[in-house]
């Protein structure tokens, strides 16, 4: 990772109205839980973990598990409080840490992790002089060992498994041989910083609020892809560098038919563009071009249409008297946002999902 290096940079901010709602892993109050999974591990569902301690040794143990922190240093005989929340998803964790009391410092080994941070309150300084953005603007933490110190810090972070993000980026670009490398810690512009914050807010409010919904693999995979795609477009990296247009892939109609058959067979599974293209025997970019020529759409657009048809079929067959709901049926087919489903459904079928269920 390449950063411009000043002598030292200190991050400071005061809580801004509306800021905390867009930050992951909010901590409603002190609680104690003994475990937090390592970053990048894929749980069966979503289970938010909360920790609260005033013990330095116990705090170090928690920080080691969540951030791979080492060499925690606190002024002796002074207060120390850590309140930590972690929400694990497939290949990504949403985290919130509140550290109060005496100034403290630690060495963090972030190798293999891409972590986007936002300072909500307090003071954070990087002793290796890494440049970041002060205040509520999101920034990338280094992807290597680094040292930092803090005072009364309130920090929200989203931590990605770096290899999973690189694979996702290669699939979006349609490149088999792609090396992801970030070239700066600042967002490319204010608009993309806002886009990132809105995406985190959507995942936090619309997806993570319902653990039953997030037990659906389709929705967990969609949450990771939404966050990873937003992050890739927000921060400068080799993903955003211009490339020559690829040679056209002429596998055409046969490849499209193979792709559609694969989608229909795996409709309830968490499949992405890379898997669909592999099943079609085409590159992702070639498949996208073939879909535009043959169907006037994209592979993922067609996948959404197939899933919308599945929602419709289930709504028609369901009996609301047995407890069937629009939300449960929508979640089964990967639709987590009720408003977006209702708009797409009304455009396609001319009525609301609830009207179909009651009919």
N, C-alpha and C positions, 0 to 999 in steps of 0.2 A: 504494500500500500504506500502511495507516495503522498506526502503532506508537505506544505510549506511550514517551516519551523521558525517561530519567533523565539525570544528568550524565555518567555513563560506566558501561559494563557490561563486566566481564571474565569470560570463560568459562574455567573451570579444571576438570580432572577427572583422576582417576587411573584406570588401566585396571581395569575391573571384570570379574570372572569371567563368561565367557559373552558379554560385550559384543561383542567383535570379530567373533564368528561371525555376528552379524546386521548387519554393516557391509559395504557393497559394496567391490569392488575391492581386496581384500587383496593385499599385496605380499610374496611369499614370499622375495625376496632381490634384491640389486642386479642390474639388467639395463639394457640401453640399446636404445632404439628411437627412430628419428628422427621419427616422425609420430604425431599424434593428430588425429582428425577434429573439426571444429567441432561444438558441441552442437546437437542437433536433426537432424543429417544422418542419413539412413537407409542403413546399410550393407547389402550383400548377405547377410552373415551376422554372426556375432559373433566378434570377434578382440580379445582383451585385449591392450592395449598397456602396456608398462612402461618407465619411464625411471629413470635414476639418474645424478646429476651432483653434483660439488662445485664447479662453475664457476658463478659468479653470472650471467654473461651467458647461459650455456646454460640455467640455471634459469629466468631471465626468459623466454626463448623458450618453454620448456615451459609455464610458468604463463600466458603470453599465449595459447597455443593452447588450453589446457584451460579456464581460468577467465576469459579475456579480461582478464588482469591488466595494469596499466600502472604506471609510476612505482615499480618495485620499489626499495626502499631497504634497504641492509644496512650495518652498521657496517664501515668499511674495515679491511682487514687482519685479519679475524676469520674463523673457519671458517663454511662454508655448505654444507649438504647437502640435496638434494631427492631423495626417492624417490617416484615417482608411478605409479599404475596407473589405467587408464581402460578400461572395458568398454562399448563402444557398442552400443546397441540402436536399434530404430526409435523416434525421437522422445524417447529418454531415454538418458542416460549414467550409469553407476555409477562412482564415482571414489573413490580413496583417496590422500591426500597425507601424507607424513611429512617435515617440515622441521625440521632440527636445526642447532645451532650458534648463531651470533649472533642476537640479536633482529632481526627484519626487518619491513617494512611494504610495503603496496601499495595501489593504487587499483583496484577491480574494477568493470567495467561489466557488470552483470547484466541489462541491458535485454533483454526477450524470453526470459528464462530463469527458471524456477521451480526453485530449488535447496533441497533439504532436507538439513540438515547434522547431524552428531553429532560432538562433540569427544570423542575417545577418550583423549587425553593432552595435556599441555602447557597453553599459555596463548594465548588469542585475545581481542583487544580491538577493539571497533569505535570508531574515533575520531569518527564522527558520532553516537555515543551511541544507536545503535539497540538497543532492548531485545530480548533473546533469553533462552533458558533455559540455565543452566549445567549442566555434567555430562553424563551419558549420554543425557539426554532429547533427542529430535530437535527441531529448530527450523527455521523458514524464514529463509533469508538474504534480504536486500532484493532487490527486482526493479528496481533502479535503480543508478546509479553510487554506490559507497560506498568508504570507506577503512577499512583494518584493519591491525593489527600482531599479531605472534605471536612466541612463544618456544617452541622444542622442541615443535612442534605435530604431533599425529596426528589427521587429520580425515577422516571418511567423509562423502561427499555423493552424492545422487541428483539429477541435473540434467535437468529436463524442458523440452522445447520448449513455451513458454507457449501458442502458438496451437493446438498439437495438444491440449493439456490442455483449453483452452476449448472446442474442438470436441467433445471427449469429454464434457465436463460438460453441454453443451447437449443432446447425444444422450441422456444419462442422464435429464435432466429433461424431455425431449420439447419443448424450446423452441427455436424458430428464432432468436429475437431475445433473446440472453442475453449479459450482460457479466460475466465472471468477475473478481472483485476480492477479494483477501485482506485481512482486517481485523485480523489479528494473527499473531504469529510462534509463539505457544505452541500445543501441541495442545489440543483442546477439553477433554480429560480424560485421566487416566492410562491408562484402558482403551484409548482410541484410539491413544495413543502406543505401547502394547504391540502393538496390531493392526498399526500401521505397521512396527514392528521385525520382527514375524513375517512380514509380507508380503515385506519386503526379504530376510529370511533364506530364505524359500521360493524366491524368484526366483534368489538367489545360489547356493543349494545344489542345488535340484532342476532348474533350467533352464540356468543359465549354466555349470554344471560340464561339460556335454557340448556341445561346439561343433557336432558333427554334428546333434544334436537342434535346436540353436538356428538351424541353417541353414533350418529349416522356417518359412515365413512365418507360418503359423497360430500357432506357438508364440511367435515374436517379438511378434506383435500381441497375444497373450494376456498376455505379460509386461508390455508397456506398459500395457494396460488394467488389469491387476491393481494395478500400482504407482500409476497415475494415480487409480484409484478409491479406493484406500486413502488417498492423499494428500488427495484432495478431502474425504473424511470425517474426516480427522484434524485439519485446520487450519481455523480459522474463516474463512468467506468468504461471498460472495453465493450460493454453491452451497447452503449449509446454511440459508439464510433461508427461513422459512415462506412458502408461496404458496397462493393460492386454488386449489381443485380445478378442473381444466379441464372445459370442457363435454364431454359424452360424444360420442365419434366413432362415428357409426352406420353406417360403411361395412361393418362386420360381416363376415359369412361370405365375401363376395367378396374383401374385403381380406385375410382370413386365408388364403384359397386362393392369392392372388397371392403372399403372403409365403412360404408353404410351397413353392410352385413355384420361387421365387427361391432359397430355401435349398437345395433339391435340386439346382438347376442350378449353384450356386456352393459346394457343400459343402466342397470342398478349399481354398477361398480364405479369406483373412482378412476376414470380413465382420462387421459389428457391427449393433447395433439400429438405428442411424440409417440405414444402407444398406438394411436389410430393410424398414423402414417406408417409405422413399422408393420402393422397388420396389412396395410394396403400395398406394401412393397415400394413405397415412395418416400421422398424426403418431405418434411413438414411443409416447406415452402412450395414444393411441387404439388402436393396435395391441395394446398390452399388455392393455387392457381387453377388446378383442375376443377375444383368445386365451383369457383367463380365462373368458369367457362360452361360447365355442365348444368349447374343449378342456380347460379346467380347468388350464392351464399358462401359461407365459410364452413369448414368441418365442425367447428364448435358451435356455430349458429344452428347447423342442422341437428347437432346433438341436443341442443336446448329445445328445438322443435319436437324431436322425438320424445323427450322427457315431458314436455307440455302435453303431448298426446297421451302419455301414460297417466299423467295426473287426471286428465279428462276422463279416461276410461275408468280409473278407480273411483272418481267422484260419481260417475253414472252408476257404477255397480254397488256403491256403498249404501248402507242404511244408517242414517243419522241417529236412529233410535237405539242402535247398538253402541253408540259412543264414537263413531267415526267423525273426525274433524278435518276441516280443510288444512289446518296447520300440520297435522300428522301425515296426511297424504302428500302434501307439498314437500315436507322434509324427506319423505321416503325417496323422492325423485330429485332431491338436490336443490329445492327452492327454499331458501331460508328467509327471504325478505317478503312478507305478505303483500306489501304494496306493489312491488315489482311483479310478483306472480299475478296479482289481480289485474294489473294493467295489460300484461301480455295475454292473459287468458281472455279478457274482455275483447281485446283486439282480434284474437283468433276465433272466439266462439260467440261473441256478441252478448255475453252476459257474465255475471260474476261467478267465481268458483262456488260461493255459498249458495247461489240460486240453483246451480246444477246439483249440488249435494241435497238440497231440500226437495228437488223435483221428483 
